[in-house]
Amino acid sequence: MTKIHRIKIEPMTEDSFAPFGDLWDARERPADHRVIKRTGYTYAGTTTVSVIWQPEGGMTFNEIERHFGVTQSFVQISGAPAVVCVAPPSATEDPADVPDPAQIRALRIDPAKGYAFRRGTWHSLNRHILAPPGAVFLILNSDPNPTQMINYETGGLSIYRDLGNSEPERRKHERLSGISFEIVP
């Protein structure tokens, strides 16, 4: 039997997102001159920039992932309000060190700001769209993209040398399985 963890949506603010990464915003806005501020985006390899269409979908999930070579970053370009689920980084050298289900939070994305995950920050694979028809996001990534995923329902761990370009090393988590997550207002 699957145990469902309900995660209440909270706003994505500087404070709520601080354990997971950085928000991108023009904090200084003088009326008489332009201000350019670099983001903390970093990568190993080559930067890739893609556009993601995410249709409205369910508010349940059972997988999260983390990336080791990039501060994976998103900017919402258009569409409906959306939520991303996050958990703090854990020991990158230990694939079994995954977040306790109680650590996972659901943050409502501020479409006026971009966001960048720290390397190793756990997050949902999808942005969960709150209204039809969906939303479009710009994503900054890296190639290669070493990644780890955990499926809390099956307990399966997948470790990729390069997400999308390699077969994962598969393991079974010793103490986690039979868990699913539901995002609630």
C-alpha positions in Angstrom: 0.0 0.0 0.0 1.3 3.4 -0.9 1.7 6.1 1.8 0.8 9.5 0.5 2.7 12.6 1.8 0.7 15.8 1.3 2.8 18.9 0.6 1.2 22.3 1.1 2.0 24.9 -1.5 4.0 27.9 -0.2 5.3 31.0 -2.0 8.7 30.9 -3.6 10.5 33.8 -2.0 14.1 34.7 -1.3 13.8 33.1 2.2 11.8 30.0 1.2 14.1 29.2 -1.7 17.4 30.1 0.0 18.2 26.4 1.1 17.8 25.3 -2.5 19.4 28.0 -4.7 19.0 31.6 -5.9 16.1 33.6 -7.3 17.0 35.7 -10.3 15.6 39.3 -10.1 16.7 42.8 -10.8 16.8 44.0 -7.2 18.2 47.4 -8.0 15.9 49.3 -10.3 17.1 52.9 -10.6 15.1 55.2 -12.8 18.1 56.8 -14.6 20.3 53.9 -15.6 20.5 50.3 -16.5 21.8 47.7 -14.0 23.2 44.3 -15.1 23.9 41.7 -12.4 25.4 38.3 -13.1 23.6 35.3 -11.8 25.3 32.5 -10.0 24.7 30.1 -12.9 27.6 27.6 -13.2 28.2 24.5 -15.2 30.7 21.8 -16.1 30.9 21.1 -19.8 28.8 23.0 -22.3 25.7 25.1 -21.5 22.5 24.0 -23.1 19.5 26.3 -23.3 16.1 24.7 -24.1 12.4 25.5 -23.9 10.0 23.2 -22.0 6.3 23.0 -22.6 4.6 21.5 -19.5 0.9 20.9 -19.8 -1.4 21.1 -16.9 -1.2 17.7 -15.2 -1.7 15.9 -11.9 -0.6 17.1 -8.5 1.0 13.8 -7.6 4.5 12.6 -8.1 6.9 9.9 -6.8 10.3 10.9 -8.3 12.8 13.7 -7.6 16.3 14.3 -9.1 19.5 16.2 -8.5 22.2 17.4 -10.8 25.9 17.4 -10.0 27.4 19.5 -12.8 25.1 22.4 -13.1 23.1 25.0 -11.2 20.1 24.0 -13.3 18.1 27.2 -13.9 14.5 28.0 -15.0 12.7 31.1 -16.2 8.9 30.9 -16.8 8.2 32.5 -20.2 4.4 32.2 -20.3 1.4 30.2 -19.1 -0.4 29.3 -15.9 0.8 29.4 -12.3 3.1 26.5 -11.5 4.8 24.8 -8.5 8.1 23.0 -8.2 8.9 20.6 -5.4 12.3 20.8 -3.7 14.5 19.3 -1.0 17.9 20.3 0.3 21.1 18.9 -1.2 22.5 15.8 0.4 25.8 14.0 0.4 26.7 13.9 -3.3 29.1 11.0 -2.8 26.4 8.7 -1.3 23.6 7.8 -3.7 21.6 6.3 -0.8 21.6 9.7 1.0 18.2 11.0 -0.3 15.8 13.4 1.4 13.4 12.2 4.0 9.9 12.6 2.5 9.1 15.2 5.2 11.9 17.5 3.8 10.2 17.9 0.4 8.5 21.3 0.0 6.2 22.7 -2.8 7.0 26.2 -3.9 4.7 28.3 -6.1 7.0 29.8 -8.8 7.0 33.6 -9.1 6.8 34.0 -12.9 8.5 37.4 -12.6 11.7 35.8 -11.4 14.0 33.0 -12.6 15.5 30.5 -10.2 18.6 28.4 -10.1 19.0 25.2 -8.0 22.3 24.7 -6.2 24.3 21.7 -7.4 22.9 18.6 -5.7 19.5 20.2 -4.8 16.7 17.7 -5.1 13.7 18.7 -7.1 10.6 17.3 -8.9 11.2 16.4 -12.5 8.2 18.5 -13.6 6.8 21.9 -12.8 3.3 21.2 -11.7 0.9 23.5 -13.5 -2.1 24.8 -11.6 -4.4 25.8 -14.4 -5.0 24.9 -18.1 -3.5 24.8 -20.6 0.1 24.7 -19.3 3.2 26.8 -19.1 6.5 27.4 -21.0 9.9 27.5 -19.3 13.4 28.4 -20.4 15.9 25.9 -18.9 19.6 26.3 -18.6 21.4 23.0 -18.3 24.8 21.4 -19.1 26.1 18.8 -21.3 27.2 16.4 -19.9 24.6 16.4 -17.1 25.4 13.9 -14.3 22.1 13.3 -12.5 20.6 11.0 -9.8 16.9 10.2 -9.4 15.0 8.4 -6.6 11.6 6.9 -7.1 10.0 6.8 -3.7 7.2 4.5 -4.8 9.5 1.7 -6.0 12.7 2.6 -4.0 14.6 2.6 -7.3 17.8 4.8 -7.6 19.0 5.8 -11.0 22.5 7.3 -11.4 23.3 8.8 -14.8 26.8 9.8 -15.9 25.0 12.0 -18.5 21.2 12.3 -18.3 19.7 11.5 -21.6 22.9 10.2 -23.1 23.8 7.2 -20.9 22.1 4.2 -19.4 21.8 4.7 -15.6 23.4 2.6 -12.9 20.3 1.2 -11.1 20.2 0.4 -7.4 17.4 -0.3 -4.9 17.1 2.0 -1.8 17.2 -0.1 1.3 14.6 1.8 3.4 12.4 3.8 1.1 9.5 2.5 -1.0 5.7 2.7 -1.1 5.7 6.5 -0.9 3.9 9.0 -3.1 3.5 12.8 -2.9 0.4 15.0 -3.4 0.6 18.8 -3.8 -2.3 20.5 -2.0 -3.3 24.2 -1.8 
